[in-house]
Amino acid sequence: MLFRLLRPAIFALDPERAHGISLAALKLLPEGAPAAPDGPLASQVAGIAFANPVGMAAGYDKDAEVPDALLGLGFGFAEVGSITPRPQTGNPKPRLFRLAEDEAVINRMGFNNGGMAAARDRLATRKRQGVLGINVGANKDAADRVADYITGIRTFAPLADYLTVNISSPNTPGLRDLQGDRELANLLGAIAAERQAGDPPVFLKVAPDLDPDAPGRIVEAVVKHGLAGIIVSNTTISRPPLHSPHAGEAGGLSGAPLRDLALQRLRDFRAVAGDAVPLIGVGGIATAQDAWARIRAGASLIQLYSAMVYRGPGIARQITAGLERLMSQYGFDSIAAAVGTE
């Protein structure tokens, strides 16, 4: 109710400024307790106990400033980043656009963040309550992008419950080339060689804009090199019909117009992965029905970000309450039992 009253004022602000204000507000508010780890939506994925399957996607908390505050909003896990080895300012402003007519966002942020050292020091003081994912990326001017990802693995392995290797942002030139066969094999092979016993599981985040045989090739590489899961998917460079005057802006599109493409891409990965690799569904999820469709299509977990721009900070609790009702309606005793049952 409060968000609905404040939304016109928030939407009158520049989107990037509004985002900064939301982070500042979360720092000031008393942190709520993380979701109960033994509730009806609890599950085990990649050896991690998740209180519920609804996570905050990377991109909101780029510098790992408020992960515990996000968990206090009812999210079952929070993923921070993407974080690069060295600080970088990202692309020139304006670079974030609110497409209100479409409940969408276009961004070309370009991995703007304060670097791994600052995030590491910040996270070293947290109490480790609730599941934290850390999303690592490569600097735009990196001479060796594989080395940048290895630096991320080394830096954050002691602090994360899981790590995400993000090779799917459209806003760093050439980054998506790492999804090619040879490049992906080199990257995942280097990560496998670097990991030590007891390190957290590693997920791979992929783009929705893939050729038809890409899911099979990616799943094969993930299984071969022992990664723990695949996040499907990042923002899209495609443009379905849009109504906003910002529709022509360059960058990655997220929010409601991404829903159908992201759902189809999840189905494509599920068709080749089966139960061999856990999948995390992302893109256009705004309601319990959206989350339920993604779970039934094969996602063990789901993430959102753009929907919170339009629905407010209560969205995690709204979706988890709806998922509990849907579980009961369809006769499932656990959320895990519903995965892949469409």
C-alpha positions in Angstrom: 0.0 0.0 0.0 2.8 2.4 0.9 4.7 1.6 -2.3 1.6 2.3 -4.4 1.3 5.7 -2.7 5.0 6.5 -3.3 5.3 5.1 -6.7 4.4 8.3 -8.7 7.0 10.2 -6.8 9.6 7.5 -7.3 8.8 7.3 -11.0 9.3 11.0 -11.3 13.0 10.5 -10.5 15.7 9.5 -12.9 15.8 5.6 -12.7 19.4 5.4 -11.6 18.9 8.0 -8.9 15.7 6.2 -7.7 17.8 3.0 -7.5 20.4 4.7 -5.4 17.7 6.0 -3.0 16.2 2.5 -2.6 19.6 1.2 -1.6 20.0 4.0 0.9 16.6 3.3 2.3 17.4 -0.4 2.8 20.5 0.6 4.7 18.5 2.7 7.1 15.6 0.4 7.7 15.8 -2.2 10.5 16.7 -5.6 8.9 14.0 -8.2 9.1 14.8 -11.8 9.9 15.5 -14.1 6.9 12.8 -16.5 5.9 12.4 -19.6 8.1 14.6 -22.4 6.7 12.1 -25.2 7.4 8.9 -23.8 5.8 6.8 -25.4 3.2 8.8 -23.9 0.3 12.2 -25.0 1.6 14.4 -27.1 -0.6 17.9 -28.3 -1.2 19.6 -27.2 -4.5 23.3 -27.9 -5.3 23.8 -28.9 -1.7 22.4 -25.6 -0.3 19.4 -25.3 1.9 17.1 -22.6 0.5 14.2 -21.3 2.7 12.2 -20.6 -0.4 12.9 -20.5 -4.1 12.4 -16.8 -4.7 15.7 -14.9 -5.0 16.9 -11.4 -5.8 18.8 -11.4 -9.1 22.2 -9.8 -9.6 22.1 -6.2 -10.7 20.2 -4.7 -7.9 22.9 -4.8 -5.2 26.0 -4.5 -7.4 28.4 -3.7 -4.6 27.1 -6.1 -2.0 25.8 -3.3 0.2 22.4 -4.7 1.4 22.2 -8.5 1.0 20.9 -9.1 4.5 18.3 -6.4 4.1 17.1 -8.1 0.9 16.9 -11.4 2.8 14.8 -9.6 5.4 12.3 -8.7 2.7 11.4 -12.4 2.4 13.7 -13.5 -0.4 15.0 -17.0 -0.1 18.4 -15.9 -1.3 20.1 -12.8 -2.6 22.7 -12.6 -5.4 25.0 -9.5 -5.4 27.1 -8.2 -8.2 28.3 -8.4 -10.9 31.6 -7.6 -9.3 34.8 -7.2 -11.3 38.4 -7.4 -10.1 39.0 -3.7 -10.4 36.5 -0.8 -9.9 35.0 0.5 -13.1 32.5 3.3 -13.7 30.5 1.5 -16.4 29.0 3.1 -19.5 28.1 6.8 -19.9 24.9 8.0 -18.4 22.0 7.9 -19.1 22.2 4.1 -19.1 19.1 2.9 -17.2 15.6 3.4 -18.7 12.2 2.7 -17.1 9.6 1.5 -19.7 6.6 2.0 -17.6 4.1 1.3 -20.3 5.6 -2.2 -20.7 6.6 -2.9 -17.1 10.1 -3.3 -18.5 13.6 -1.9 -18.0 16.4 -1.4 -20.5 19.9 -1.0 -19.0 23.4 -0.6 -20.5 25.1 -0.2 -17.1 28.3 -1.9 -18.1 29.3 -3.7 -14.8 29.6 -0.5 -12.9 30.9 -1.4 -9.4 33.5 -0.6 -6.8 35.7 -3.7 -7.4 36.3 -7.0 -5.5 38.4 -5.7 -2.7 35.8 -3.3 -1.4 33.0 -5.9 -1.7 35.1 -8.5 0.0 35.8 -6.2 3.0 32.2 -5.3 3.2 31.0 -8.9 3.1 33.6 -10.1 5.6 31.6 -8.5 8.4 28.2 -10.0 7.7 26.7 -12.6 10.0 26.1 -15.3 7.3 22.4 -15.6 7.9 20.5 -16.6 4.7 21.8 -17.7 1.3 24.2 -15.3 -0.4 25.2 -15.7 -4.1 28.1 -13.6 -5.5 28.1 -12.9 -9.2 31.5 -12.3 -10.7 32.4 -10.6 -14.0 35.4 -9.4 -16.0 36.6 -5.9 -16.4 35.8 -4.3 -19.8 39.5 -3.7 -20.5 40.8 -7.0 -19.1 43.7 -8.5 -21.1 42.6 -12.0 -19.9 38.9 -12.3 -19.0 39.3 -15.9 -17.9 41.9 -14.7 -15.3 39.4 -12.1 -14.1 36.8 -14.8 -13.4 39.4 -16.9 -11.6 40.2 -13.9 -9.4 36.5 -13.7 -8.6 36.4 -17.3 -7.6 39.5 -17.0 -5.4 38.3 -13.8 -3.8 34.8 -14.7 -2.9 34.9 -18.5 -2.3 35.3 -18.0 1.5 32.3 -15.6 1.6 29.7 -17.0 -0.7 27.1 -19.8 -0.4 27.3 -20.0 -4.2 29.2 -18.2 -7.0 27.8 -17.1 -10.4 30.0 -16.7 -13.5 28.3 -14.1 -15.6 29.2 -14.4 -19.3 25.9 -13.2 -20.5 25.7 -9.4 -20.1 25.1 -7.6 -23.4 26.7 -4.4 -22.1 30.4 -5.5 -22.1 31.6 -5.8 -25.6 32.6 -9.4 -26.5 31.6 -10.9 -23.2 28.9 -13.1 -24.7 31.5 -14.6 -27.0 32.5 -16.7 -23.9 29.4 -18.8 -24.6 31.0 -20.2 -27.7 32.2 -23.8 -27.6 36.0 -23.3 -27.3 35.8 -20.2 -25.2 33.4 -21.8 -22.7 35.5 -24.9 -22.5 38.6 -22.8 -21.7 36.7 -20.8 -19.0 35.0 -23.7 -17.3 38.2 -25.8 -17.5 40.1 -23.0 -15.7 37.4 -22.7 -13.0 37.4 -26.5 -12.4 41.2 -26.5 -12.1 41.1 -23.6 -9.6 38.4 -24.9 -7.3 39.3 -26.5 -4.0 37.5 -29.0 -1.8 34.9 -27.2 0.3 34.5 -24.3 -2.2 30.9 -23.2 -2.8 29.1 -24.4 -5.9 29.4 -22.4 -9.1 26.5 -21.5 -11.4 26.8 -20.3 -15.0 24.6 -17.4 -16.1 23.6 -17.5 -19.8 21.8 -15.2 -22.2 18.4 -15.8 -23.7 19.6 -14.9 -27.2 21.1 -18.3 -28.1 21.1 -20.4 -31.3 19.0 -23.6 -31.2 21.8 -26.0 -30.4 23.4 -23.8 -27.7 21.6 -25.3 -24.7 22.8 -28.8 -25.5 26.4 -27.6 -25.9 26.3 -25.5 -22.7 24.8 -28.3 -20.6 27.4 -30.7 -21.8 30.2 -28.3 -20.9 28.6 -27.6 -17.5 28.4 -31.3 -16.7 31.9 -32.1 -17.9 33.5 -29.4 -15.8 31.4 -30.0 -12.6 29.5 -26.7 -12.4 26.4 -26.9 -10.1 23.7 -25.2 -12.1 22.7 -22.8 -14.9 20.9 -19.5 -14.5 18.5 -19.0 -17.4 18.6 -16.1 -18.3 20.1 -12.6 -18.5 18.5 -9.6 -20.3 17.8 -9.8 -24.0 19.0 -7.7 -26.9 15.9 -8.6 -28.9 13.0 -6.3 -29.1 9.4 -7.6 -28.9 6.7 -5.0 -29.6 7.1 -2.2 -27.0 5.0 0.9 -26.3 7.4 3.1 -24.3 9.2 6.0 -25.9 12.4 4.5 -24.6 11.9 1.3 -26.7 14.7 2.2 -29.0 17.4 2.5 -26.4 20.4 0.2 -26.7 21.1 -2.3 -23.9 19.5 -5.4 -22.3 15.8 -5.6 -22.0 14.2 -7.1 -18.8 10.8 -7.2 -17.2 7.5 -8.3 -18.6 8.4 -8.4 -22.3 11.2 -10.9 -21.5 8.8 -13.4 -19.9 7.9 -15.6 -22.8 11.4 -15.7 -24.2 13.0 -16.6 -20.9 10.4 -19.3 -20.2 11.0 -20.9 -23.6 14.7 -20.8 -23.1 14.3 -22.5 -19.7 12.3 -25.2 -21.4 15.0 -25.6 -24.0 17.6 -26.1 -21.3 15.3 -28.5 -19.3 14.8 -30.6 -22.4 18.5 -31.4 -22.7 19.5 -31.2 -19.0 16.6 -33.1 -17.4 17.5 -33.7 -13.7 21.3 -33.6 -14.4 21.8 -29.9 -13.8 19.7 -27.6 -11.6 18.2 -24.6 -13.4 17.4 -21.2 -12.0 14.7 -19.3 -13.9 15.0 -15.6 -14.4 13.3 -13.0 -16.7 9.9 -11.4 -16.6 8.8 -13.0 -13.3 6.4 -10.7 -11.5 3.7 -12.9 -9.9 3.3 -16.3 -8.1 1.8 -17.6 -11.3 4.9 -16.6 -13.3 7.1 -18.2 -10.7 4.9 -21.4 -10.7 5.1 -21.6 -14.4 8.9 -21.4 -14.3 9.1 -24.1 -11.6 6.8 -26.4 -13.4 8.9 -25.8 -16.6 12.0 -27.0 -14.7 13.4 -24.3 -12.5 14.5 -25.4 -9.0 14.8 -21.7 -8.1 13.7 -18.4 -9.6 15.0 -14.8 -9.4 13.6 -11.4 -10.2 14.7 -7.8 -10.2 12.8 -5.6 -12.7 9.4 -6.6 -11.2 10.4 -5.1 -7.9 10.7 -1.7 -9.7 6.9 -1.9 -10.5 5.5 -4.0 -7.7 7.6 -2.8 -4.7 9.6 -4.4 -2.0 6.8 -6.7 -0.8 7.1 -8.7 -4.0 9.0 -11.6 -2.5 6.4 -12.3 0.3 3.6 -11.9 -2.2 5.1 -14.5 -4.5 6.0 -17.0 -1.8 2.5 -16.7 -0.3 1.0 -17.4 -3.7 3.4 -20.4 -4.3 2.2 -21.9 -1.0 -1.4 -21.6 -2.3 -0.5 -23.1 -5.6 1.3 -26.0 -4.0 -1.7 -26.8 -2.0 -4.1 -26.4 -4.9 -2.1 -28.9 -7.1 -1.4 -31.3 -4.3 2.4 -31.0 -3.9 3.9 -31.7 -0.5 7.2 -29.8 -1.4 8.2 -27.2 -3.9 10.9 -29.6 -5.2 8.2 -32.1 -6.2 6.7 -29.6 -8.6 9.9 -28.9 -10.5 9.7 -29.9 -14.1 6.1 -31.3 -13.9 4.5 -29.3 -16.7 
